[in-house]
Amino acid sequence: MDFRLLKHFVTLSDTLHFGRASELSHVSPSTLSRSIQQLENELATSLFERDNRHVTLTPQGLSFQRYARETLEHWEMTKRTLASAATQLSGEISIYCSVTASYSFLYELLSDVRTRHPGIELKLHTGDPADAMKRVVDGDDDMAITPRPRIPPSALAFKSLTRSPLVFIAPNEPCDWLPATPESSTAAQWQQVPMILSEAGLSREYANTWFKAMGVTPRIYAQVAGHEAIVSMVGLSFGVGVVPKIVLDNSPLANRVRVLNVKPELPHYDVGLCVLNRRLKNPIIEALWAAISER
């Protein structure tokens, strides 16, 4: 569409001077004059009164000035709207995380992303956090919420989202195998304690390191995929478990277990969002990554 004639008219109606209007329109005075003449021919009316010294708008010109301004404003607004819609990101991103992560902070994490990029469709897969990095590396998911390892793989980018202490949890009811003074742990106190630990992952690594430092070979009652199941088994008095406190805080069974004040303490659990570095070149993944603030 050619709105050149309307622009020439509006510029002349503002300046009422052919020389200045032609400069502002970046055309010659003769070209500007032809534009106005073409408009007047199409409208079958005079828009300007002009002589050798003055240019004024006719009553018809005043009326047409309002129309021209509104038309050009509407056209500019339409162009911006269409351009915005054309450049809006759209596509699908799959995110893997534990059940706890999905309802503890995933909503807050992604709500701003949904507002900024409504065209991005988010797919959520839940499971054992120990599998998270492998799923990203293998291409099963685009991103994952996962414990940050001590030495992150060079192929992955990480953003820290929250930190949570790892804690020992025990059943509320008394058990003769519980350590008598966990705040001053000894190898003898822990030698016969039935332990419920993760099959793999960072919490299992930290627990193994802790027992090794204590000089204890732990008595493993069960190895479980997923921290939520550990809380359930401890609540049933099958043993003592090791879980991130964030899992306990969000568990519906939290009132069935208690945290043991164990010394020395286990390290903190740093939970982050990971993605393959090379996938950050994907516009929709880059947009989601940029929208999430590291904590």
C-alpha positions, 0 to 999 in steps of 0.5 A, a space after each residue: 500500500 502506498 500512503 506516500 500521498 497522505 504523508 505528503 499532504 499531512 506534512 504540507 498541512 503542518 508547515 503550510 510551506 511547499 519548500 519546508 514540506 518538500 525538505 521534510 518529505 525528502 522530495 522536490 517541490 515539484 514532486 510534492 506539488 504533483 502529489 497534492 494535485 493527484 489527491 485533489 483530482 481523486 477527491 474532486 476538491 481543492 485542499 489548499 488555497 495557494 498564491 505566490 506567498 501563502 498556503 492555507 487549508 480549505 474547509 475541505 482540506 481541514 476535514 481531510 487533514 483529520 482523516 489523513 492523520 487518523 489513517 496514517 496513525 492506524 496504519 502505523 499501529 497495524 504495521 507494529 501489531 502485525 510485525 510483533 505477531 510475525 516475530 513472536 516466538 512459537 514452538 515446543 520446549 520439554 522440561 524434565 524435573 522431579 515431582 517436588 520441583 514441579 510443584 515447589 517452584 516450577 510454576 513461579 519459574 515459568 509464569 513470567 516466561 508464559 507472559 513474555 512468550 505465550 507462543 511457546 508450548 511447555 511440555 513437562 516430564 517428571 521423574 528421578 532427578 538422578 536421570 535429569 542430566 542424561 535426559 538432556 544430554 541424550 536429547 530426550 528433553 530440552 532442559 531439566 531441573 537437576 542437582 548441580 554436580 560438583 563438576 558440571 559436564 562441559 557440554 551443559 550450561 547451568 543456572 542455579 535456582 535454589 539451594 537446599 540442605 540435605 537432611 537425615 530423616 527418621 520416623 516419628 515413633 521410637 525405634 531401637 536402631 536409631 542413633 542415640 546422639 546423632 548430634 555427635 555421631 560415631 561409627 558405632 551408632 550408625 553401624 546397624 541403622 537401616 538406611 533408605 537412600 537414592 539409587 543414584 545421583 548427588 544425594 547418594 554421592 554425598 551420603 556415601 562420602 559422609 559414611 566413608 568419612 565416618 568409617 561406616 559401611 552403611 546397612 542399606 535397607 532400600 535403594 529408591 528412585 526418587 526422594 519422595 518415595 524415601 519420605 514414604 518409606 521412612 514414615 513407615 519406619 523402615 529406616 533412616 533416609 537422606 533427602 533434600 529439605 525442599 522435598 520434605 517441606 513439600 511432602 504430604 507425609 512431612 508430619 510422619 517423619 522428623 529431621 535428625 540433628 546429625 553432625 557433621 552435616 551433609 552438604 547443601 543441595 544446589 538445584 539448577 536448570 541445565 541445557 546443552 550449550 549448543 541448544 542455546 542457539 535455538 531462539 525459543 530455548 535462548 528466550 526461555 533461558 534468558 527469561 529465568 534469573 539465576 539465584 
